[in-house]
C-alpha cells in the first residue's frame, strides 16, 4: 500500500460560462488510513474537487492517484465501485429496502446472495441498526439519522479502501449530528479507511480531521496540516479569520486529559461516618471528599460544612461530575464549570475511579497546547500547489 492513498496532482476544472476555473492547479496528498478534511467558504471548489476524485466530474487537466495507481484514464464506473461515497442528502433509493440499498455495490460486483446478505447484516449491525428490524424497511420509514447510518453502511459495504464524504452530517439536527460524528470516529479507529471529507463547518473539520486543508477560491490550498498545528499557528490572516475568535477553546477540544493531570483524592464509603470522613478531609487538606457507592464509584462531593451537619453520608453534598481518562479538555472544562464542585472525577475505560482533575490541573493540561504538535496525524501534511 502506498504511503499516500490519495494523491491529486495539478487538478483543474473550468465549467462552461465561468470566467475563472472552479479548481485550478490543486495538488494534495492524503496518507493511508487518515481523514483529510476540505474546508473553506462556499463556492471555493470543495465539492467539485471531491467529485473529480471519483470522476463524477472529469478534470480538464491533472492526475488522480489511488494507492499509487493513476486512475485518470480508468473506466469511471469501475472506479466508483471501489470508492465509498456519502453525501448530505444520503441519496437512498426510495423504492428499495434498506438491505437492497446497502447491497447496491456488492450486487454490481456480482457477489453471491449469501455473501451479500452476511455483509449487509454486518454493516447494519456495525451502524447500530438491528438487521432483523431494519433490513426490510424502506427509507421513508427511517429518521434522518437512521437514513444517514444506512448511507454510511452502503458506502462501506464492499469494503472500499477510500471513502468520499460530502457534508455527510450537514442535514442532521445538532444532537444527532454530534452522536453520528462520534460513532463514525469510533468506527474509523477500527476500520482505518482513507477518507476525503468536505464540510463548511470549521468545528466539524477540527473534530473529524487528522489533517485539514483550508481552501479559498479555485480550491487554492492556504494551509494543510493537523488541526492542532493549524489552531496553534495559522498560516496567514485568511486562515485566522476563517478560524474565528475561539481558537483556544477549539484547541481544548483537541487536547486530551492525561494521567499526569490526575490528583489523588480522598474517597469515603457512603456507609461510613461523617466524623471519619471529616478527619480524612482535614488530613488531605482538600475542600471536599468524594463519597462513593458500594461499587466504589464516586457519587457525591461533601465539604466540611456538610459533614459537620450530617448524621449520614448518604444524600449529602453535590453530585459528582465525571469524565473518562483521555476525554477532550473541553469536556473536562464543561464538567468543571457545571459541577459546583472542586474537581471532576475521572474514570478509566472500564469505569473505575482513577483520580480527580481540578482547575489547576486543567490549566496545566491546557499549557501543553502552546507548541504545534504532530500528535493526531503523525506528521505534517505535504502540499504542492
C-alpha positions in Angstrom: 0.0 0.0 0.0 1.3 3.4 -0.9 2.0 5.8 2.0 -0.4 8.3 0.3 -3.6 6.5 -0.6 -4.9 9.6 -2.4 -2.7 11.8 -4.4 -4.0 14.7 -6.6 -1.6 16.4 -8.9 -2.5 19.7 -10.7 -6.3 19.2 -10.9 -8.0 21.9 -12.9 -11.7 22.3 -13.8 -13.5 25.2 -15.6 -17.2 25.0 -16.2 -18.8 26.5 -19.4 -19.7 30.1 -19.0 -17.4 30.7 -16.0 -14.7 33.3 -16.2 -12.5 31.7 -13.6 -11.8 28.0 -13.0 -13.7 26.3 -10.2 -10.5 24.4 -9.4 -7.0 25.5 -10.5 -3.8 23.5 -10.1 -4.9 21.6 -6.9 -2.3 19.1 -5.6 -2.9 17.3 -2.3 -1.8 14.1 -0.6 -3.9 12.0 1.9 -2.0 9.4 3.9 -3.5 5.9 4.0 -5.9 5.4 6.9 -6.4 9.1 7.6 -9.2 11.6 7.3 -8.4 14.7 5.3 -11.0 17.4 5.5 -11.5 20.1 2.8 -13.0 23.2 4.4 -13.4 26.7 3.1 -16.1 29.3 2.2 -19.0 28.5 -0.1 -18.1 28.3 -3.7 -14.4 27.6 -3.2 -14.5 24.3 -5.1 -14.6 21.8 -2.3 -17.3 19.6 -3.7 -16.0 19.9 -7.3 -12.7 18.7 -6.0 -14.3 15.7 -4.3 -16.4 14.8 -7.4 -13.3 14.8 -9.5 -11.7 12.1 -7.3 -14.4 9.6 -8.3 -14.8 11.3 -11.7 -18.4 12.2 -11.4 -16.9 15.4 -12.7 -14.0 14.9 -15.1 -10.9 17.1 -14.6 -9.8 19.2 -17.5 -6.2 18.5 -16.6 -4.3 16.9 -13.8 -3.8 13.4 -12.4 -5.6 11.3 -9.7 -3.7 8.5 -8.0 -5.3 6.0 -5.7 -2.9 3.7 -3.8 -0.1 4.7 -6.3 -2.1 4.0 -9.4 -3.1 6.6 -11.9 -6.9 6.2 -12.3 -7.4 9.2 -14.5 -7.9 7.1 -17.6 -9.7 4.1 -15.9 -13.3 3.2 -16.6 -15.2 5.6 -14.3 -17.9 3.2 -13.3 -15.4 0.6 -12.3 -13.5 3.2 -10.3 -16.6 4.3 -8.4 -17.3 0.8 -7.3 -14.0 0.9 -5.4 -14.8 4.2 -3.6 -17.4 4.7 -0.9 -19.5 7.9 -1.3 -21.6 9.5 1.3 -23.5 12.8 0.7 -25.6 15.2 2.8 -28.9 14.1 1.2 -27.9 10.4 1.7 -29.3 9.5 -1.8 -31.0 6.3 -0.8 -33.2 4.7 -3.5 -36.8 5.2 -2.1 -38.2 2.2 -3.9 -35.6 -0.2 -2.4 -35.4 -1.7 1.1 -32.6 -0.9 3.5 -30.9 -4.2 2.6 -31.2 -3.5 -1.1 -29.8 0.0 -0.7 -26.9 -1.2 1.4 -26.1 -4.0 -1.1 -26.0 -1.8 -4.1 -22.3 -2.1 -4.9 -21.9 -5.8 -4.0 -24.8 -6.6 -6.4 -23.0 -4.6 -9.1 -19.9 -6.7 -8.3 -22.0 -9.8 -8.6 -21.4 -11.1 -5.1 -23.4 -14.3 -4.4 -26.6 -13.8 -2.3 -25.4 -15.5 0.9 -22.2 -13.4 1.0 -24.2 -10.2 0.2 -26.7 -10.9 3.0 -24.0 -11.6 5.5 -22.2 -8.4 4.6 -25.4 -6.3 4.7 -26.3 -7.6 8.2 -22.7 -7.0 9.3 -22.8 -3.4 8.1 -26.2 -2.7 9.7 -25.0 -4.1 13.0 -21.9 -2.0 12.8 -24.1 1.1 12.4 -26.2 0.2 15.4 -29.2 -0.8 13.3 -30.6 -4.2 14.2 -30.7 -6.2 10.9 -33.9 -8.0 11.9 -35.7 -4.7 12.4 -34.2 -2.6 9.6 -33.4 -4.9 6.7 -36.8 -4.9 5.1 -37.8 -1.3 5.9 -37.9 1.5 3.2 -36.1 4.8 3.6 -39.4 6.7 4.2 -39.9 4.8 7.4 -36.5 5.9 8.8 -35.5 9.0 10.7 -32.9 11.4 9.2 -30.1 9.9 11.4 -31.1 6.3 10.5 -31.0 7.2 6.8 -27.6 8.7 7.2 -26.4 5.5 9.0 -27.8 3.4 6.1 -25.9 5.7 3.7 -22.6 5.1 5.5 -23.4 1.3 5.6 -23.9 1.3 1.9 -20.6 3.2 1.3 -18.7 0.7 3.4 -20.5 -2.5 2.2 -18.0 -3.5 -0.5 -15.1 -2.6 1.9 -13.6 0.2 -0.3 -10.2 1.5 0.7 -11.2 5.1 0.0 -14.3 7.0 1.1 -15.6 10.4 0.0 -17.9 12.2 2.4 -19.6 15.4 1.2 -21.2 17.2 4.1 -22.4 13.8 5.4 -23.9 15.1 8.7 -25.0 18.6 7.5 -28.7 17.8 7.3 -28.9 16.2 10.8 -30.0 18.1 13.9 -27.2 19.1 16.3 -27.7 16.4 18.9 -27.8 13.5 16.4 -25.0 15.1 14.3 -22.7 15.0 17.3 -23.7 11.4 18.1 -23.1 10.3 14.5 -19.8 12.1 14.3 -18.6 10.3 17.5 -19.9 7.0 16.2 -18.1 7.4 12.9 -14.9 8.3 14.6 -15.2 5.2 16.7 -15.7 3.1 13.5 -12.8 4.8 11.8 -10.5 3.9 14.7 -11.3 0.3 13.9 -11.6 0.4 10.1 -8.8 2.9 9.2 -10.3 3.9 5.9 -8.7 6.7 3.8 -11.3 9.5 3.8 -11.7 12.8 1.9 -14.3 14.7 3.8 -15.9 18.0 2.8 -17.5 20.4 5.2 -18.1 24.2 5.5 -18.0 23.9 9.3 -14.6 24.5 10.9 -15.6 22.9 14.2 -16.6 19.7 12.3 -13.3 19.9 10.4 -11.3 20.1 13.6 -13.3 17.3 15.2 -13.2 14.9 12.3 -9.9 15.5 10.5 -6.5 14.0 11.0 -5.5 16.8 8.6 -7.3 19.8 7.4 -6.9 21.6 4.0 -8.2 25.2 4.3 -9.2 26.4 0.8 -10.0 29.7 -0.8 -11.3 30.4 -4.3 -10.4 27.9 -7.0 -9.5 25.3 -4.3 -6.3 27.0 -3.5 -4.8 25.3 -0.5 -3.9 28.0 2.0 -2.8 25.6 4.8 -2.8 21.8 5.1 -1.8 20.4 8.4 -3.1 18.8 11.6 -5.9 20.5 13.4 -3.6 21.2 16.4 -1.0 22.9 14.2 -3.5 25.0 12.3 -5.0 26.3 15.5 -1.6 26.9 17.1 0.0 28.6 14.0 -2.4 29.8 11.3 -0.6 30.4 8.1 -2.0 33.8 7.4 -4.8 36.3 8.0 -7.2 34.3 5.8 -6.8 31.2 8.0 -7.0 33.3 11.2 -10.2 34.9 10.0 -11.7 31.6 8.9 -10.9 30.0 12.3 -12.6 33.0 14.1 -12.0 34.1 17.7 -12.4 30.8 19.5 -9.0 29.2 18.7 -8.1 28.5 22.4 -11.5 26.9 23.1 -11.2 24.8 19.9 -7.8 23.6 20.9 -9.3 22.4 24.2 -11.4 20.1 22.1 -8.2 18.5 20.7 -6.0 18.2 23.8 -6.7 15.2 25.9 -6.8 14.6 29.7 -3.7 12.5 30.6 -2.8 10.6 33.8 -0.3 13.3 34.6 -3.1 15.8 35.3 -4.8 13.5 37.9 -4.7 14.2 41.6 -5.2 11.6 44.2 -8.2 12.4 46.3 -9.8 11.1 49.5 -12.7 8.8 48.8 -15.0 7.7 51.6 -17.7 4.9 51.6 -21.2 6.2 51.8 -21.9 3.7 54.7 -19.1 5.3 56.7 -19.5 8.1 59.3 -19.4 11.8 58.7 -16.9 12.2 61.5 -14.4 9.8 59.9 -14.9 11.5 56.5 -14.2 14.9 58.1 -10.9 13.6 59.5 -9.9 12.4 56.0 -10.8 15.7 54.5 -8.7 17.7 57.0 -5.7 15.3 56.7 -5.7 15.6 52.9 -6.1 19.4 53.1 -8.8 19.5 50.3 -12.1 21.4 50.1 -14.3 18.3 49.9 -14.2 14.5 49.9 -15.7 12.1 47.4 -18.5 9.9 48.7 -18.6 6.5 46.9 -21.4 4.0 46.5 -21.0 0.3 47.2 -19.3 -0.3 43.8 -16.6 2.3 44.7 -18.0 4.8 42.1 -17.9 8.4 43.4 -21.4 9.8 43.5 -21.3 12.9 45.8 -19.0 15.7 46.9 -19.1 16.5 50.6 -17.4 19.6 52.1 -16.6 20.3 55.8 -19.8 22.2 56.3 -22.0 19.4 55.0 -20.0 16.8 57.0 -20.3 18.7 60.3 -24.1 18.9 60.0 -24.7 15.4 58.6 -25.7 12.3 60.5 -25.2 10.1 57.4 -23.1 10.3 54.2 -26.0 9.3 52.1 -27.6 12.1 50.0 -25.4 14.9 51.2 -23.3 17.4 49.2 -23.3 17.8 45.4 -23.5 15.3 42.6 -20.1 14.4 41.1 -19.4 15.4 37.5 -17.3 12.8 35.8 -15.3 12.3 32.6 -13.2 9.4 31.2 -9.5 9.5 31.1 -8.3 10.9 27.7 -11.5 12.9 27.4 -11.1 16.2 25.5 -10.2 19.1 27.8 -13.2 21.0 26.5 -15.4 18.2 28.1 -13.4 18.5 31.3 -13.9 22.2 31.4 -17.7 21.9 30.8 -17.9 19.4 33.7 -15.9 21.5 36.0 -17.9 24.7 35.3 -21.3 22.8 35.6 -20.5 20.7 38.7 -20.4 23.3 41.6 -17.5 21.1 42.9 -13.8 21.4 43.4 -13.0 19.0 40.7 -14.1 16.4 38.2 -14.0 12.6 39.0 -12.1 10.7 36.3 -12.7 7.1 35.4 -10.7 4.7 33.2 -12.1 2.8 30.2 -13.7 0.3 32.5 -15.4 2.9 34.6 -13.0 2.6 37.6 -12.2 5.7 39.5 -8.6 6.8 38.9 -8.4 10.3 40.3 -9.6 13.9 40.2 -8.8 16.8 37.9 -9.2 20.2 39.4 -8.8 23.7 37.9 -5.1 24.0 38.5 -4.6 20.6 36.8 -6.8 21.7 33.9 -4.7 24.9 33.5 -1.5 22.7 33.5 -3.0 20.4 30.8 -4.0 23.4 28.7 -0.4 24.6 28.9 0.6 21.7 26.8 -1.2 23.2 23.8 1.2 26.1 23.2 3.5 24.4 20.8 2.5 22.9 17.4 2.2 19.1 17.6 2.0 16.1 15.3 0.1 14.1 17.8 -3.1 13.4 15.8 -1.7 12.6 12.4 1.9 11.5 12.9 3.4 14.2 10.7 2.9 17.4 8.8 0.7 17.2 5.6 2.5 17.7 2.4 1.2 20.2 0.0 2.1 21.0 -3.6 0.5 24.0 -5.3 
